Amino acid sequence: MSGPSRVARIPYLNSVPYYVNWDDLAPHSEGRWASHALPPRQLGMAMAEGQADAGLLPVADLIRLQADVTPLSAPEGSGASRLGIACRGRVDSVLLFVRDAEGGVPLTGRRPSLVLGAEDLEFLSGAHIALTEESSTSVRLLRLLLEVRHGIRPAAYERQGLRPVEDRFRAALVIGDQALRWRVRPPDGFVQAMDLASEWCDWTGLPFVFACWSVRRDLDPGRAQWLSEFLVSSLADADPRLAELASGLPAELGTAASLTEYLRNFIYRLGPEEIDSMNRFQALLSEHGIPCTED
């Protein structure tokens, strides 16, 4: 392989600890690696088409592409078996928001919720739900939580830009930095109804793994090993700097203190419990006929 391999950078705050040394990627790899930015779902498309060789791949896309893609192994002695993005309990950036009840009845006094309340179950049954265009894994997780855990059958799920959410949708799934913005200041008429990671943990007792560093199976093993070591080194450098990384960010994402806590809640070094959760997620999708095909 003569040219540089291509690794995608996810442009979300929750993945920043992997990228604290990103400017050093190309020179320190002696030109073996080059980088470009892609949202999660678009990364899955790029890896499927051979346009990216590595990235923080959504777990749903890892399942879909397993013939061509494999998880990146963490270096020996790193205290992890894989690298990724996971969370036990609330994640704050994978959220379902619901609209005011039909007829313009306001959500008087209602506070943001981490798990679905009884008032949401009937409201979401038969509803049209808007989905962010950037998610692969969270869309499937939402279906499991609504359809399997709660027995809710929405009329349809539909991807759209969410700026703004069309009137025909009763609810919207948002992820990443956009979810952080909505959490601070929801669009008029919307309230947070569910934090999907919190609901998953409440249901299964497991953390939820949203993405896992993965590489194409035809990637040179030496390049994969170098990337793994680079990422672990970046995490080590980021660990004592989370407050610094969270400072100076736009107020629309939250306060510096809340964003520091946000980063501290993530699990970046995946161990046995996180692997168990990934396997449980895949098994539930298969059992209930929820495909990971590209949509």
C-alpha positions in Angstrom: 0.0 0.0 0.0 1.8 3.1 -1.2 -0.5 6.0 -0.5 -1.9 7.0 2.9 -4.7 5.1 4.5 -7.8 7.2 5.2 -9.2 7.6 8.8 -12.3 9.6 9.5 -12.7 12.0 12.3 -16.2 12.3 13.9 -17.1 16.0 14.4 -18.8 15.5 17.8 -17.6 16.7 21.2 -17.9 13.2 22.7 -15.1 11.9 20.5 -12.7 14.8 21.1 -10.4 12.8 23.5 -9.4 10.7 20.6 -8.3 13.7 18.6 -6.2 15.8 21.0 -3.1 14.9 19.0 -4.8 14.7 15.6 -2.6 17.3 14.0 0.3 14.9 14.6 -1.4 12.0 12.8 0.0 12.5 9.3 3.6 13.5 10.2 4.0 11.0 13.1 2.7 8.2 10.8 5.3 9.3 8.2 2.5 9.8 5.7 0.8 6.4 6.3 -2.4 8.0 7.5 -4.5 10.9 6.3 -7.7 12.3 7.8 -11.1 13.8 6.9 -14.2 14.5 8.8 -17.5 12.5 8.5 -20.6 12.2 10.7 -21.3 8.7 12.0 -23.8 7.4 9.3 -21.7 8.9 6.5 -18.6 7.1 7.8 -20.5 3.9 7.5 -21.3 4.7 3.9 -17.7 5.6 3.2 -16.3 2.4 4.7 -18.8 0.3 2.7 -17.6 2.0 -0.5 -13.9 1.7 0.3 -13.6 5.5 0.7 -12.4 5.2 4.3 -10.1 2.6 5.9 -10.7 3.3 9.6 -12.9 5.3 11.9 -15.1 5.4 15.0 -17.8 3.3 13.3 -21.4 3.1 14.5 -22.0 -0.3 16.0 -25.0 -0.9 13.6 -22.6 -0.3 10.6 -20.0 -2.6 12.2 -22.7 -5.3 12.2 -23.8 -4.5 8.6 -20.2 -4.4 7.3 -18.7 -7.3 9.3 -17.6 -9.2 6.1 -15.3 -6.3 5.2 -14.7 -4.5 8.5 -13.4 -5.6 11.9 -13.0 -3.9 15.3 -9.6 -2.3 15.9 -7.8 -4.2 18.7 -6.5 -2.1 21.5 -2.8 -2.5 22.2 -1.7 -5.1 24.8 -1.3 -3.6 28.2 -3.8 -0.7 27.5 -6.4 -2.1 29.9 -9.0 -2.5 27.0 -9.8 -5.0 24.3 -11.3 -2.4 22.0 -11.7 1.4 21.7 -15.0 3.1 21.2 -17.7 5.4 22.6 -19.9 3.9 25.4 -21.9 5.2 28.3 -23.5 3.7 31.4 -26.7 5.6 32.1 -27.4 9.0 30.7 -25.5 10.1 27.7 -27.1 13.6 27.1 -26.4 13.5 23.4 -28.7 10.8 22.1 -32.2 12.0 22.9 -35.8 11.7 21.9 -37.9 14.8 22.1 -41.7 14.9 21.9 -43.9 17.7 20.6 -46.8 19.4 22.5 -49.9 17.2 22.6 -52.0 17.4 19.5 -54.4 20.4 19.5 -51.7 22.7 20.9 -52.1 21.7 24.5 -48.9 22.9 26.2 -46.6 20.7 28.2 -47.2 22.8 31.3 -44.7 22.1 34.1 -43.2 19.0 32.4 -39.5 18.5 33.0 -37.0 16.8 30.8 -37.0 13.0 31.3 -34.4 10.3 31.0 -36.9 7.4 30.4 -40.3 7.4 28.7 -43.2 8.3 30.9 -46.7 6.8 30.8 -48.0 10.0 29.0 -45.6 9.3 26.1 -46.7 5.7 25.4 -50.1 6.5 23.9 -48.8 9.7 22.3 -46.1 7.9 20.4 -48.3 5.0 19.3 -49.1 5.6 15.6 -46.9 8.6 15.5 -44.5 9.8 12.8 -41.0 10.1 14.2 -38.3 12.3 12.6 -34.8 10.9 12.6 -31.5 12.7 12.4 -29.7 12.1 9.1 -26.4 11.4 10.9 -27.2 8.3 13.0 -27.1 4.6 12.3 -26.9 2.9 15.7 -29.3 5.2 17.6 -32.0 4.7 15.1 -32.0 0.9 15.7 -31.7 1.5 19.5 -34.8 3.7 19.4 -36.7 1.0 17.6 -35.7 -1.6 20.2 -36.7 0.7 23.1 -40.0 1.8 21.6 -41.2 -1.4 19.8 -39.7 -4.2 22.0 -39.4 -2.7 25.5 -42.5 -0.6 25.4 -44.6 -2.2 22.7 -45.1 1.1 20.9 -45.8 0.9 17.2 -45.1 4.3 15.5 -46.7 4.8 12.1 -43.3 5.6 10.5 -39.7 6.7 11.1 -38.3 9.2 8.6 -35.0 10.9 8.2 -34.9 14.6 7.8 -32.7 17.6 8.5 -34.6 18.6 11.7 -34.1 22.3 10.9 -37.0 22.7 11.6 -38.9 19.6 12.4 -42.0 19.3 10.1 -45.3 19.7 11.8 -46.4 16.1 10.9 -43.8 14.6 13.3 -44.8 14.1 16.9 -41.2 13.3 18.0 -37.6 13.7 16.9 -34.4 11.7 17.5 -31.4 13.9 17.7 -27.7 13.0 18.4 -24.3 14.5 18.9 -23.7 18.2 19.4 -27.2 19.0 18.0 -28.7 17.0 20.9 -26.6 19.0 23.4 -28.0 22.2 21.9 -31.6 20.9 22.0 -31.0 19.8 25.6 -30.0 23.4 26.6 -32.7 25.1 24.5 -35.3 22.8 22.9 -37.1 24.0 19.8 -40.4 25.7 20.7 -43.0 23.1 21.7 -40.6 20.2 22.3 -39.5 18.6 25.6 -36.9 15.8 26.2 -38.8 12.5 26.7 -36.0 9.9 26.7 -32.2 9.6 27.0 -31.6 6.4 25.0 -28.6 5.3 26.8 -30.3 5.7 30.2 -33.3 3.8 28.9 -31.1 0.9 27.6 -29.2 0.7 30.9 -32.5 0.7 32.9 -33.7 -2.1 30.6 -30.6 -4.3 30.4 -28.4 -3.3 33.2 -25.6 -2.8 30.7 -23.7 0.2 29.3 -24.5 1.1 25.7 -21.8 1.1 23.0 -22.6 3.6 20.3 -19.4 3.3 18.2 -16.3 1.2 18.0 -13.0 2.0 16.3 -12.9 -0.3 13.3 -10.8 -0.9 10.2 -11.3 -2.5 6.8 -10.1 -6.1 6.8 -7.7 -5.5 3.9 -5.9 -2.8 5.8 -2.2 -3.4 6.4 -1.8 -4.9 10.0 1.1 -2.6 10.8 -0.9 0.5 10.0 -3.8 -0.8 12.1 -1.5 -1.4 15.1 0.1 2.1 14.7 -3.3 3.7 14.7 -4.4 1.8 17.8 -1.3 2.9 19.7 -1.8 6.5 18.5 -5.4 6.5 19.8 -4.5 5.1 23.2 -1.8 7.7 23.5 -4.3 10.4 22.7 -6.7 9.1 25.3 -3.9 9.2 27.9 -3.1 12.8 27.0 -6.8 13.8 27.1 -7.6 12.2 30.5 -6.2 15.0 32.7 -7.3 17.7 30.2 -11.1 17.1 30.0 -11.9 20.4 31.8 -9.6 22.2 29.4 -11.2 20.5 26.4 -14.6 21.5 27.6 -13.8 25.2 28.3 -14.3 27.9 25.7 -17.0 25.9 23.9 -20.2 27.7 22.8 -22.7 28.3 25.6 -25.4 26.7 23.4 -23.8 23.3 24.2 -23.8 23.8 27.9 -21.7 25.2 30.7 -18.0 24.3 31.0 -18.8 22.3 34.1 -21.6 20.4 32.5 -19.5 19.6 29.4 -16.6 18.4 31.5 -19.0 16.0 33.3 -20.4 15.0 30.0 -17.0 13.9 28.7 -16.2 12.2 32.0 -19.3 10.0 31.7 -18.0 8.3 28.5 -16.3 5.0 28.4 -13.6 5.0 25.7 -11.7 1.9 26.6 -14.0 -1.0 26.0 -13.9 -4.1 28.2 -15.9 -7.3 28.7 -19.1 -5.6 29.8 -19.1 -3.3 26.8 -18.5 -6.3 24.5 -21.4 -8.1 26.1 -23.6 -5.1 25.5 -22.6 -5.0 21.8 -23.4 -8.7 21.5 -26.8 -8.2 23.3 -27.7 -5.3 21.0 -26.9 -7.4 17.9 -28.9 -10.4 19.3 -31.9 -8.2 20.0 -31.9 -6.7 16.6 -31.7 -10.1 15.0 -34.4 -11.6 17.3 -36.9 -8.8 16.5 -36.2 -8.5 12.8 -34.7 -5.0 12.9 -32.1 -4.9 10.1 -28.9 -3.0 9.9 -29.1 -2.5 6.2 -28.3 0.9 4.8 -31.5 3.1 4.7 
